[in-house]
Amino acid sequence: MTARNFIERLSVFTVMQNVENEIRLVMDRSPVTPWRRVLRSRTGGGAPAPSYLPQANEVARRFAESVGGRPLNLLLESVGGKSSTAHVLGGAAMGADASAGVIDTDHQVFGHPGLYVVDGSSIPANVGVNPSLTITAMAERFAARYRARRTSSPDHASSIGAQ
């Protein structure tokens, strides 16, 4: 396989798995420039997500064979032994108050009126499938509630997020 017109012949397989685990983002020293602090990920609870999935590799191998291609894995997975994700979720959990979460049920950040989190970080766990529709549904719910409160209250900043 040559690099010429590579993208026209490329097939990408994505495999989703539902494994109970988590990562945390922490500020840490850079291994290359120790005087700088960088954001790094650390594993949290649960078993690490496997980087090698025999069933997925077998499907890719059979497909590649049928089209005269060759299966490849991401370098991060095959050499580094690290799994990757296209859907990073969580980080801004919903809660009843600041001790239980980052945002309220209207997506407003506790203690910061007018600041909202309306993306995948408000989804607390892997939904088992591509989360696009879940994120969209939550964003549409937020937009409808925000608009309703904004149009019904002259002081909308204080009414958004109020229960």
C-alpha positions as CSV (number, residue, x, y, z in Angstrom):
1,M,0.0,0.0,0.0
2,T,1.4,3.4,-1.0
3,A,0.7,6.8,0.3
4,R,-0.6,8.0,-3.1
5,N,-4.4,8.6,-2.8
6,F,-4.3,6.7,0.5
7,I,-7.4,8.5,1.9
8,E,-9.5,7.3,-1.1
9,R,-8.8,3.6,-0.2
10,L,-8.9,3.9,3.6
11,S,-11.6,2.1,5.7
12,V,-11.8,2.9,9.4
13,F,-13.4,0.5,11.9
14,T,-14.4,1.8,15.3
15,V,-15.2,-0.6,18.1
16,M,-17.1,0.4,21.2
17,Q,-16.9,-1.4,24.5
18,N,-18.6,-0.9,27.7
19,V,-16.0,-1.2,30.4
20,E,-16.4,0.3,33.9
21,N,-13.4,2.5,34.3
22,E,-12.5,6.2,34.5
23,I,-9.8,8.7,33.9
24,R,-8.9,11.9,35.9
25,L,-7.3,15.0,34.5
26,V,-4.6,16.4,36.7
27,M,-2.0,19.2,36.5
28,D,1.5,17.6,36.4
29,R,5.1,18.4,35.5
30,S,6.0,17.9,31.8
31,P,8.5,15.0,31.4
32,V,10.2,17.0,28.6
33,T,10.1,20.5,30.2
34,P,9.8,19.9,34.0
35,W,9.6,23.6,34.7
36,R,6.2,23.6,32.9
37,R,2.9,22.2,34.2
38,V,0.7,20.3,31.8
39,L,-2.7,18.6,31.9
40,R,-2.3,14.8,32.0
41,S,-4.7,11.9,32.3
42,R,-4.5,9.4,35.1
43,T,-6.5,6.2,35.4
44,G,-9.1,6.2,38.1
45,G,-11.2,3.3,39.4
46,G,-11.9,0.0,37.6
47,A,-9.8,-2.1,35.3
48,P,-8.1,-0.3,32.4
49,A,-9.9,-0.6,29.0
50,P,-8.1,-3.3,27.0
51,S,-6.2,-2.0,24.0
52,Y,-6.3,-5.3,22.2
53,L,-9.7,-6.7,21.3
54,P,-9.4,-10.1,19.5
55,Q,-12.9,-10.0,18.0
56,A,-12.4,-6.5,16.5
57,N,-9.0,-7.4,15.1
58,E,-10.5,-10.6,13.5
59,V,-13.3,-8.6,11.8
60,A,-10.7,-6.0,10.5
61,R,-8.4,-8.8,9.3
62,R,-11.3,-10.6,7.3
63,F,-12.4,-7.3,5.8
64,A,-8.9,-6.4,4.7
65,E,-8.4,-9.8,3.2
66,S,-11.7,-9.5,1.2
67,V,-10.7,-6.2,-0.4
68,G,-7.0,-6.9,-0.8
69,G,-6.0,-4.5,2.0
70,R,-4.1,-4.8,5.2
71,P,-5.4,-4.2,8.7
72,L,-3.6,-1.6,10.9
73,N,-4.0,-0.5,14.5
74,L,-3.4,2.9,16.0
75,L,0.2,3.3,17.1
76,L,-1.0,4.3,20.6
77,E,-2.8,1.0,20.9
78,S,-0.4,-1.4,19.2
79,V,2.9,0.0,20.5
80,G,1.8,1.9,23.6
81,G,-0.7,-0.6,24.9
82,K,-3.2,2.3,25.5
83,S,-6.8,2.3,24.4
84,S,-8.2,5.5,22.9
85,T,-11.6,7.0,22.8
86,A,-13.6,9.2,20.5
87,H,-16.1,10.1,23.1
88,V,-14.7,11.5,26.3
89,L,-17.6,11.9,28.7
90,G,-18.1,13.1,32.3
91,G,-16.2,15.7,34.3
92,A,-19.1,18.1,35.0
93,A,-21.5,15.9,36.9
94,M,-25.1,17.0,37.6
95,G,-25.9,17.3,41.3
96,A,-28.4,18.7,43.7
97,D,-25.7,21.1,45.0
98,A,-22.0,21.9,44.7
99,S,-21.0,19.2,47.1
100,A,-22.7,16.6,44.8
101,G,-21.8,17.9,41.3
102,V,-20.5,20.7,39.1
103,I,-23.8,21.7,37.4
104,D,-27.5,21.7,38.4
105,T,-30.3,20.1,36.3
106,D,-30.4,23.2,34.1
107,H,-26.7,22.8,33.3
108,Q,-25.6,25.9,35.2
109,V,-22.3,25.7,37.1
110,F,-22.8,26.0,40.8
111,G,-21.6,29.4,42.1
112,H,-21.2,30.9,38.6
113,P,-24.5,32.4,37.4
114,G,-24.8,32.5,33.6
115,L,-22.1,29.8,33.1
116,Y,-23.5,26.6,31.5
117,V,-22.0,23.3,30.5
118,V,-24.0,21.8,27.7
119,D,-21.8,19.0,26.1
120,G,-20.6,15.5,26.7
121,S,-19.0,16.4,30.0
122,S,-22.4,16.5,31.6
123,I,-23.1,12.9,30.8
124,P,-21.9,10.9,33.8
125,A,-21.2,7.5,32.2
126,N,-20.6,5.6,28.9
127,V,-24.0,5.3,27.3
128,G,-22.9,2.2,25.4
129,V,-23.3,3.7,21.9
130,N,-22.3,6.9,20.1
131,P,-23.4,9.6,22.6
132,S,-24.3,12.2,19.9
133,L,-28.0,11.8,20.2
134,T,-27.9,11.8,24.0
135,I,-25.8,15.0,24.0
136,T,-28.2,16.5,21.4
137,A,-31.2,15.7,23.5
138,M,-29.7,17.2,26.6
139,A,-28.7,20.3,24.7
140,E,-32.2,20.7,23.2
141,R,-33.7,20.3,26.7
142,F,-31.4,23.0,28.0
143,A,-32.2,25.3,25.1
144,A,-35.9,24.9,25.6
145,R,-35.8,25.5,29.3
146,Y,-33.3,28.4,28.9
147,R,-35.6,30.1,26.4
148,A,-38.7,29.5,28.4
149,R,-37.2,31.0,31.5
150,R,-35.5,33.9,29.7
151,T,-38.8,35.0,28.0
152,S,-40.9,34.6,31.1
153,S,-38.7,36.5,33.5
154,P,-37.4,40.1,33.2
155,D,-34.5,39.1,35.4
156,H,-33.6,35.9,33.5
157,A,-30.1,35.6,35.0
158,S,-31.5,34.9,38.4
159,S,-34.3,32.6,37.2
160,I,-32.1,30.2,35.1
161,G,-31.1,27.4,37.3
162,A,-33.6,28.2,40.0
163,Q,-35.8,25.3,41.0
